[in-house]
């Protein structure tokens, strides 16, 4: 559990990157409602930065 909490910043940044790529792929495939993926990426990025500044 200690290792998980120590790498929480990296986890959130990886999730943000994945959400961003998934949103871009969805837009390239023609999905019109891809904004939730970008919103989720922004949320994960904010969480990653928040836990990285501690």
GIPE-V538062 format. One line per field, one symbol per residue. ss: DSSP state (H for helix, E for strand, - for the rest). psi: psi as a letter, one per 20 degrees, with the letter a starting at -180 (. if undefined). burial: + if it has 24 or more other ideal C-beta (glycine too) atoms within 12 Angstrom, else -. A space follows every 10 residues. Layout:
BEGIN
ss=???
psi=???
burial=???
END
This chain:
BEGIN
ss=-HHHHH-HHH HHHHHHHHHH HHHHHHHH-- ----HHHHHH HHHHHHHHHH HH--
psi=hhhghhkhgh ghhhhggghg hhgggghhij phmjhhhhgh ghghgghghg ihi.
burial=---------- -+--++--++ --+------- ------+--+ +--++-++-- ----
END
